[in-house]
Amino acid sequence: MTQTPFRIVFAVYPGMTQLDFTGPHQFLSRVPGSETVVASRDGGDVPAEGLVFAGTSVLAEIEACDLICVPGGVNASEVALDAAFVGEVRRLALGARYVTSVCTGSLILGAAGLLTGKRAACHWAWRHLLPLYGAVADGGRVVRDGNVITGGGVTAGIDFALAVVAEIGGDELAQTLQLGLEYAPAPPFDAGRPETAPAAVLAAYRARMDPMMPQREAQTLKAAARLGIALA
């Protein structure tokens, strides 16, 4: 008898942050006995930060999966208002063993009504939006609450992927993949978190992000209102 593959679906969209997708994909696609599907709302080519991912499947045509992963993007709060995309994410997630995201992908999980009462991670600059979906914002690089596993901002997707691989196939498999891909981070600067970044660097980054915040907050409030979440 042929064993059914462990099906992993990446739900992608135009404008996503490509490393949110490609980092975890590099690891998860190597899990033995798995099948990895990259799907989008309309199928076909999906542009992401200067790269185009070709030949994606149509989400609505995927019957079910064992794990769904939603990457983030600077436009994630806008994508959270796409009822068709969010609806397909919710449909697949409700039947999946694991519901996962990287970076601001958790805002899309929130819009799908999958994070109510759940602890979840997000990029630090947008983490405060999670409670609008009834989630509990968590500053962890990888956060697990039941079958929901979320990763923090962008590069946290690799730590997230290793944690998920360990969950699926055990610690030894995760460590073997880590060794094979030589994941031994040693950044030249300790500036990857707001708590450790130099004050001037943090201030400059916030100055870039602040003009976007009112629109992102308004989009999140609109998406949350669709869920009927009562906000304090």
N, C-alpha and C positions, 0 to 999 in steps of 0.2 A: 504494500500500500504506500502510495506517495504521500508524504507529510505536507500539509498545507504550509506555505511559507509564512513567516511572520511579516505582515505587511506594514510598511512604514510609509506614511503619506506626508509630504511637505506641501502645505497649502500656501502658494506664493502669489504675488500680486505686483503689478507695475509700481516701481518706486521703492521697493523694499531695499533694505541694506543687505548687499549681497553676502557679506561675511556672516551675517545672522543665519543665512541659509547654507552657504558653502562650508563653513566650519563644521557644524554638526553633520552635514551630509557626508563629509569626508570620512567621519568615524562611523556613523550609523549604517552607511551603505556597505560597510565591511563586516557587519554582524553575520556570522554563518547562518544559513537557513532563512535569510530574510530577503524580502523583495522591497525595493525602494521606488516609490512613485512620486514624481513631481507634477503637481496639478495646480491649475488656476481656474478662475471663474469661467473664462471663455476658451481655455486651451490655447495651444499655439505658442507664439513667442512672447516672452515677458521681459521687458527692459528693467534693468536695475543698476543705477549709478554707473552708466557707461558700458555695462555688460548686458548682453541679451541672452537669456536662457531659452533655447529653442525647443519646440516640440513638446510642450507641457500637455498633460492630459486634462480633460474637462472634469472638474470636481463632481459635478452632478452625475457623471457616468461611473463614478467609483462607488461600488455597492457598500463596502465596509473596509475597515482597517483595524490593525492592532494598536497602532500608535499614530497620532497626528501631531505635527509640529508646525507652528505658525511663526515665521520670522518677523522681526520688527522692521520699522522704517520711519523716516521722519514724517511720512504721511499716514502713519498707522491710525491716528484718530480720525482721519478722513475715510480710510478704508473701513473703519468700524461702522460707518454709516451706510456701507454698501450691503443692503439687505440680502441680496442674492449670495454674495460671498460669505457673509457671516452666517447665513442660514445653512449653507453647505458645511461650513466648519462645525456648527452645532450638531447637525445631523450625524456626521461622522464621529464626532467626539463622544456623543451619547452612547455609541456602541463600541468605543475603543477601550482597550485595557489601560492605555496611558494617554493623557491629554497634556500637551507640552507646548512651550513657546520659548522664544529667545527675545531679549530686549523688550521693545514696545509691542511685540507680538502678544504680550499678556493683555494689552488694552483691547485687542481684537477678541481674545478669549473672554474678557470681561463683557464686551458688547454682545457676545453670544450667550450670555447668562451662565457661564461655566465657572465663575470664580466667586459667586456669592458665599460669603462666610469662609472663604479659602485664603490662606496665606499665599502670596505670590510675589515674584521678583519682577523688576523692570529696570530699564536704564535709570540711573539716579536722578536725571534731570526731569523725568516725567513720572517718577514713581508716585508722586502725590496724587496723581489722577486715578490710581487704582481704587481707592475707597469710594469713588463715585459710582463704581460698579458693585459695591458691597463687598469688595475684597479687602484683605488686610495686607497693607504694603509691608514688604520684608526686604531689608537691605542686603540679604544674603546673595552670594554669587550664584548659588544653586539652591532653590527652595522646593521642598516637597511637602505636599499636603494631600494625603490620600493618593489617588491616582493622577493628581495634577503635579507636574514637575515643570518649573519655570526657571529660566536663566536670566541673569542680569544683563548689562549692556554689552552688546556686540561680541567682544572676545570671550566673554563669559560663556558663550555658546560652546566653546571647546570643552571647558570644565563640565558644563551641563551634559554634553554628549557623552563624555566618559562616565559620568554618574548614571546616565540612562543605559549605556552599554553594560555597566556592571549590574544594573538591575535586571537586564534581559538575559545576559550570558555569564555573569559572574565576574568577580574581581580580576581573575587571571586573564580573561579575555580582554577586559578593559586595559590592563597593564600591558598586555602584548601589543595591542593597537597603539597605545601611547608610545611604547618603545619603537615600534615600526615607523611611526610618523614623527619620531624624535620630538615629542612635545615635552620640552624642558624649559619653560619660560624663564628668562632672565632679563627683564626689560632694563634698558639703560637709564631710565628715569623712574622715580617713584611718584608718578603724577597721574596714575590711572584711576584714582578715587578722589572725590572732592575733599575728603579728610586729609589726604596726603599731598595734593597738588599745591604748588606755590600760590600764595594769595593772589598775585597778579595774574597768573594763568587762569585761576578759577574765575576771577572777576571778568577777564576778557571773554571767557567761554560763556559765562552767564549773560554778558552783554549781547552776544550773538544769538542766544536762545530766547532771551526775554521778549523780543518783539513777536515771536511765534506763539507765546504762551496763551494770550487771550483767545486766539482762534482755536488752539488745541483744546483749551478748557471748554469753550463753547461747543465744540464738536463732541467732546466726551459727555457733557451734560445732555446733549440731544440724544446721543446713543443710549445713555443710561435711562432717559425718560421713556424710551421705547420698551425698556424692560419693566417699567412701572416701579422702579426702586424709589422708595421715599428717602429724600435727602434731608439731613438736618439743616 
